[in-house]
């Protein structure tokens, strides 16, 4: 089975600097980024190994990942906007 990978660096290559700095310096980002990666790994393991899981649990995991990604994306955009504004 061909599984799409959802790591943030692949999904948002234009924000790689923001990912690097925030994952080093921002405790909230670090915690949420870790949760996002754990959920993504679990989902990809289920898909790759065709593991049995009920639809509700699987869809719930995917929705949680989307919510985390949205929050992390907004943090990365805010960082990137601030960096660009500071550079003037």
Order of alpha helices (4+ residues) and beta strands (2+ residues): alpha-alpha-alpha-alpha
